Amino acid sequence: MLVPAMGHVEDGKWVRGEGFPTDRKGGYARPESKFRCSSDVPADAVVAGRFHLYAAYACPWAHRTLIARALGGLQSAMSVSIVNPFMGEDGWDFSPADGVVADPIHGAAHLWEVYVAAQPDYTGRVTVPVLWDRERGTIVCNESREILRMFTTVFAPLGTPTVRLCPPELQPQIDATIDRNYRPINNGVYRAGFARTQAAYDEAVHELFAALDAWEPVLARQRFTCGNQLTEADICLFTTLLRFDAVYHGHFKCNLRRLADYPNLWGFVRDVYQTPGVAETVRMDHIKEHYYRSHAHINPTRIVPAGPLLDLDAPHGRERLG
C-alpha cells in the first residue's frame, strides 16, 4: 500500500504532487519503470542517428547512461537532451540554463510531454533516462540499467569504445555485483533520505554503511568491483558514491561516516572520475542544485550549500592494483 505522492502523469495529464511514495512502514517505495527494453534489438535497428537519449547530469541513474555513451564513443551516433537540474512542481523540464540541452524532437517544455508523445494515455512517473526511437516515434526504454546494457553491447558497433564495460566473460559477475549494490547503496541512500519513519530510516542507513564497510577491504586488494577491469558495475556504484559527500551525507542524513573516511572507496571514485571521458559527464553544480532545491519537503529553504570541497583530480594511486 503506497502513500500517494510525487508529481506524475495520469491518463496523459500531469498531476502535481509532493514528496515521494512510501509504504505503510514509512519506507521509500520506488515505483517500477514502465517502458522496459531488451538487449535483443534487431541488427537493422542499430543505426546512427535513430535513437535519442533524454538524461540529466543531476540524476545518478541517468548519469550511468551518459558515462556509457561517452566511454562507448557514441556521441556522434546518439544525440542527447539534458534537463534542467531543478525539478519543480511540473517535474523535469528544459528551462534554459547552463548545461541544459533542449528537446530537438518534440520541442517539449517538460519531460512528461515526451512520455505522452509516446503513449497518449500514459499513467505513471516521469523519470530520466529515456531512450527514444525516432523511427518508431516512441520510448524504447526508461530503465537505466537496461539502457546501460544496450549502450555497452547492442549499440557498441556504432561507436569507438575506449573501455569494454560488459565483456561477455564478466557479465554474470557484473550482474551479480549490480544486484548486490542496488538495495543497500544505490537505492539505500534514497531509502534513508525519503524515509518517513525513524524505523525505516534506521534500517536503510545501517544497511547502507554495512555495504560500504564490506566494499572497503575488497577495494583494498583489487582496483574495481569485478577485478582489475572497469565495468558497468563500477559505473553503477560510482554515480552514487560521487554524490555521497556532497549530497547524501547531509541532505539524506547518510552521516555515520563520509565517503572520504573510506580511503579505498574514495580512491575508487577518483580513479573512475579520472578515466578519460568520465569527468566531462560530471556536473556537481547540477547535482547539488537538483537535490537541495528540488526536495522542498526535506530542505524547505532550498539553500544550496557551498561545500564540501572535493578534489576529484587528486592522485588516487590505484594503478598499483592492476
PLY file of the C-alpha trace (Angstrom):
ply
format ascii 1.0
element vertex 322
property float x
property float y
property float z
element edge 321
property int vertex1
property int vertex2
end_header
0.00 0.00 0.00
1.70 3.21 -1.16
1.15 6.68 0.18
0.39 8.65 -3.00
2.84 11.47 -3.62
5.21 12.84 -6.22
4.23 14.57 -9.45
3.21 12.13 -12.14
1.08 11.66 -15.24
-2.46 10.30 -15.07
-4.15 9.36 -18.35
-1.91 11.69 -20.31
-2.20 14.70 -17.98
0.32 15.97 -15.45
-0.75 15.81 -11.81
1.24 17.75 -9.24
2.36 16.01 -6.07
4.79 16.50 -3.22
7.29 14.12 -1.71
7.90 10.54 -2.75
5.86 7.32 -2.38
6.28 5.30 0.80
4.88 2.05 2.15
2.84 1.62 5.32
6.01 1.42 7.41
7.23 4.76 6.13
9.87 3.28 3.84
10.55 4.70 0.40
8.91 2.57 -2.28
10.48 3.16 -5.67
7.94 2.54 -8.48
8.91 0.22 -11.32
9.95 1.68 -14.68
7.15 1.18 -17.22
8.98 1.25 -20.54
11.15 -1.85 -20.34
13.51 -2.88 -23.07
15.53 -5.86 -24.13
19.03 -6.03 -25.48
17.62 -8.12 -28.34
17.31 -5.17 -30.73
17.21 -6.19 -34.41
20.52 -5.54 -36.14
18.85 -3.35 -38.76
17.64 -1.01 -35.99
21.17 -0.27 -34.79
21.64 2.80 -36.97
23.46 6.01 -36.15
21.07 8.91 -35.59
17.99 6.77 -35.00
17.96 6.96 -31.18
17.92 9.93 -28.82
18.76 9.98 -25.11
16.98 12.20 -22.59
19.15 12.49 -19.50
20.20 14.64 -16.54
23.60 15.45 -15.14
21.93 15.60 -11.72
20.45 12.11 -11.59
22.72 9.13 -10.75
20.57 6.73 -12.77
20.74 8.89 -15.90
24.40 9.64 -15.27
25.15 5.94 -15.83
23.97 6.21 -19.41
25.87 9.43 -20.07
29.09 7.74 -18.97
28.39 4.67 -21.13
27.64 6.93 -24.10
30.96 8.72 -23.57
33.13 5.65 -22.99
31.43 3.90 -25.89
32.23 6.75 -28.27
28.54 7.05 -29.11
28.32 10.85 -29.08
28.08 11.16 -32.86
25.73 8.21 -33.23
23.28 9.15 -30.48
22.02 12.67 -29.78
21.15 13.78 -26.26
18.93 16.21 -24.38
19.73 17.35 -20.83
17.01 18.53 -18.47
17.29 21.46 -16.07
18.68 20.34 -12.68
15.79 21.91 -10.76
12.78 19.61 -10.71
9.76 21.74 -9.79
6.05 21.11 -9.47
5.80 20.08 -13.11
8.70 17.63 -12.98
11.82 17.65 -15.10
11.84 20.43 -17.69
14.06 22.05 -20.31
14.15 25.58 -18.90
17.26 27.27 -20.34
20.31 27.14 -18.08
23.98 26.31 -18.36
24.28 22.68 -19.44
20.65 22.23 -20.46
20.14 20.78 -23.95
16.65 21.31 -25.40
14.45 18.62 -26.90
15.08 18.62 -30.68
12.35 16.09 -31.47
9.19 17.41 -29.81
10.28 20.85 -28.65
8.90 19.79 -25.27
8.94 22.23 -22.38
8.62 19.37 -19.86
9.82 15.80 -19.95
6.32 14.48 -19.25
5.30 15.70 -22.70
7.77 13.21 -24.21
6.12 10.38 -22.29
2.69 11.42 -23.52
4.02 11.70 -27.08
4.97 8.04 -26.79
1.71 6.97 -25.14
-1.16 9.50 -25.07
-2.93 7.72 -22.20
0.25 7.16 -20.18
-0.11 6.91 -16.40
2.94 6.78 -14.18
6.03 8.65 -13.03
8.31 10.60 -15.34
11.99 9.87 -14.95
15.34 10.05 -16.71
16.97 8.42 -18.57
14.68 7.91 -21.54
15.73 6.30 -24.81
13.62 7.49 -27.77
13.35 5.77 -31.16
12.94 8.40 -33.87
11.80 5.92 -36.50
9.06 4.29 -34.42
8.18 7.55 -32.66
8.14 6.10 -29.17
10.08 5.42 -25.98
12.21 2.30 -26.21
13.12 2.21 -22.54
13.23 4.28 -19.35
15.08 1.78 -17.15
18.66 2.94 -16.59
20.20 -0.48 -16.13
18.72 -1.77 -19.39
19.76 1.32 -21.36
23.26 0.99 -19.91
23.49 -2.61 -21.10
22.24 -1.68 -24.57
24.88 1.03 -24.85
27.67 -1.36 -23.86
26.57 -4.24 -26.09
23.95 -3.70 -28.80
24.99 -0.16 -29.72
28.74 -0.76 -29.35
29.24 -1.14 -33.15
28.07 2.46 -33.64
30.90 3.88 -31.56
34.56 3.56 -30.79
34.61 2.15 -27.26
37.60 3.08 -25.15
36.57 0.61 -22.42
34.73 -2.71 -22.71
32.24 -2.20 -19.91
30.49 -5.54 -20.35
32.84 -8.24 -21.64
30.86 -11.50 -22.02
33.10 -13.45 -19.68
32.39 -10.99 -16.84
28.67 -10.46 -17.44
27.43 -12.85 -14.71
29.72 -11.20 -12.16
28.75 -7.73 -13.35
25.04 -8.52 -12.99
25.53 -10.06 -9.54
27.51 -7.02 -8.37
24.92 -4.54 -9.63
22.23 -6.61 -7.88
24.28 -6.67 -4.68
24.64 -2.89 -4.57
21.16 -1.85 -5.67
19.18 -2.14 -2.42
21.73 -1.09 0.21
23.70 1.54 -1.75
22.12 2.82 -4.99
18.59 2.80 -3.61
19.73 2.80 0.01
20.62 6.48 0.02
17.09 7.26 -1.19
15.55 4.86 1.33
17.33 6.82 4.05
16.63 10.26 2.61
12.95 9.72 1.81
12.06 7.67 4.91
9.03 8.93 6.79
9.63 6.98 10.00
12.64 6.52 12.26
12.50 2.74 11.85
12.58 2.94 8.06
15.49 5.39 8.17
17.45 3.31 10.69
17.07 0.17 8.59
18.21 1.93 5.41
21.17 3.81 6.84
22.60 0.78 8.65
22.26 -1.41 5.55
23.97 1.32 3.55
27.01 1.60 5.78
27.28 -2.16 6.22
27.55 -2.41 2.44
30.15 0.35 2.25
32.11 -1.27 5.07
32.09 -4.55 3.13
33.43 -2.98 -0.07
36.29 -1.09 1.59
38.58 -4.13 2.14
37.65 -5.60 -1.25
38.79 -2.43 -2.99
42.00 -2.51 -0.98
43.10 -5.60 -2.90
41.53 -5.07 -6.33
41.13 -1.97 -8.43
37.47 -2.36 -9.40
34.42 -4.23 -8.14
34.75 -7.14 -10.57
38.52 -7.35 -10.54
41.01 -5.11 -12.29
38.85 -4.02 -15.24
36.38 -1.12 -15.27
32.86 -2.45 -15.93
29.19 -1.48 -15.80
29.17 -2.48 -12.13
31.72 0.23 -11.36
29.75 2.85 -13.27
26.61 1.99 -11.29
28.47 2.26 -7.98
30.42 5.37 -9.00
27.41 7.55 -9.79
26.06 7.01 -6.27
29.38 7.39 -4.46
30.27 10.52 -6.43
27.25 12.26 -4.89
27.77 10.90 -1.39
29.65 13.61 0.49
28.15 16.49 -1.50
24.52 15.41 -1.13
23.65 12.14 0.58
25.78 12.65 3.70
23.92 15.81 4.74
20.75 16.15 2.70
19.75 12.47 3.05
21.20 12.05 6.58
23.62 9.31 5.49
26.10 10.63 8.01
27.60 7.78 10.01
30.74 8.44 8.01
31.78 10.47 4.97
32.89 8.66 1.86
36.23 10.46 2.32
36.61 8.42 5.51
36.93 5.29 3.33
40.37 5.53 1.68
39.72 2.79 -0.87
36.18 3.78 -1.80
37.19 7.43 -2.16
40.22 6.40 -4.20
37.93 4.27 -6.38
35.72 7.31 -7.06
38.71 9.41 -8.11
40.01 6.54 -10.25
36.75 6.23 -12.21
36.36 10.02 -12.44
39.85 10.33 -13.96
39.10 7.71 -16.62
39.21 9.66 -19.91
35.69 10.70 -20.87
34.07 10.44 -17.44
34.87 13.87 -15.99
33.05 15.56 -18.87
29.81 13.91 -17.71
30.11 15.23 -14.14
28.35 18.49 -13.25
28.50 18.92 -9.48
26.61 22.21 -9.80
23.67 20.37 -11.39
23.85 17.64 -8.75
23.73 19.98 -5.76
21.11 22.28 -7.24
18.82 19.37 -8.04
18.81 17.76 -4.61
18.87 20.83 -2.38
16.40 22.89 -4.42
14.03 20.19 -5.70
13.30 18.41 -2.41
11.45 21.15 -0.55
9.95 18.62 1.86
13.50 17.86 3.05
15.14 21.29 2.57
12.34 23.88 2.72
14.73 26.87 2.46
16.14 25.43 -0.81
19.54 26.86 0.12
22.33 25.08 -1.76
25.41 24.63 0.47
28.78 25.96 -0.66
30.71 22.80 0.19
32.18 20.36 0.54
35.35 20.96 -1.46
36.09 17.71 -3.29
39.37 17.24 -5.12
38.41 14.62 -7.68
41.63 15.21 -9.59
43.88 14.27 -6.66
46.13 11.25 -7.36
44.39 8.00 -6.43
47.36 5.62 -6.64
45.20 2.68 -7.59
47.29 1.78 -10.62
49.35 -0.38 -8.28
46.40 -2.80 -8.02
46.39 -3.62 -11.72
0 1
1 2
2 3
3 4
4 5
5 6
6 7
7 8
8 9
9 10
10 11
11 12
12 13
13 14
14 15
15 16
16 17
17 18
18 19
19 20
20 21
21 22
22 23
23 24
24 25
25 26
26 27
27 28
28 29
29 30
30 31
31 32
32 33
33 34
34 35
35 36
36 37
37 38
38 39
39 40
40 41
41 42
42 43
43 44
44 45
45 46
46 47
47 48
48 49
49 50
50 51
51 52
52 53
53 54
54 55
55 56
56 57
57 58
58 59
59 60
60 61
61 62
62 63
63 64
64 65
65 66
66 67
67 68
68 69
69 70
70 71
71 72
72 73
73 74
74 75
75 76
76 77
77 78
78 79
79 80
80 81
81 82
82 83
83 84
84 85
85 86
86 87
87 88
88 89
89 90
90 91
91 92
92 93
93 94
94 95
95 96
96 97
97 98
98 99
99 100
100 101
101 102
102 103
103 104
104 105
105 106
106 107
107 108
108 109
109 110
110 111
111 112
112 113
113 114
114 115
115 116
116 117
117 118
118 119
119 120
120 121
121 122
122 123
123 124
124 125
125 126
126 127
127 128
128 129
129 130
130 131
131 132
132 133
133 134
134 135
135 136
136 137
137 138
138 139
139 140
140 141
141 142
142 143
143 144
144 145
145 146
146 147
147 148
148 149
149 150
150 151
151 152
152 153
153 154
154 155
155 156
156 157
157 158
158 159
159 160
160 161
161 162
162 163
163 164
164 165
165 166
166 167
167 168
168 169
169 170
170 171
171 172
172 173
173 174
174 175
175 176
176 177
177 178
178 179
179 180
180 181
181 182
182 183
183 184
184 185
185 186
186 187
187 188
188 189
189 190
190 191
191 192
192 193
193 194
194 195
195 196
196 197
197 198
198 199
199 200
200 201
201 202
202 203
203 204
204 205
205 206
206 207
207 208
208 209
209 210
210 211
211 212
212 213
213 214
214 215
215 216
216 217
217 218
218 219
219 220
220 221
221 222
222 223
223 224
224 225
225 226
226 227
227 228
228 229
229 230
230 231
231 232
232 233
233 234
234 235
235 236
236 237
237 238
238 239
239 240
240 241
241 242
242 243
243 244
244 245
245 246
246 247
247 248
248 249
249 250
250 251
251 252
252 253
253 254
254 255
255 256
256 257
257 258
258 259
259 260
260 261
261 262
262 263
263 264
264 265
265 266
266 267
267 268
268 269
269 270
270 271
271 272
272 273
273 274
274 275
275 276
276 277
277 278
278 279
279 280
280 281
281 282
282 283
283 284
284 285
285 286
286 287
287 288
288 289
289 290
290 291
291 292
292 293
293 294
294 295
295 296
296 297
297 298
298 299
299 300
300 301
301 302
302 303
303 304
304 305
305 306
306 307
307 308
308 309
309 310
310 311
311 312
312 313
313 314
314 315
315 316
316 317
317 318
318 319
319 320
320 321
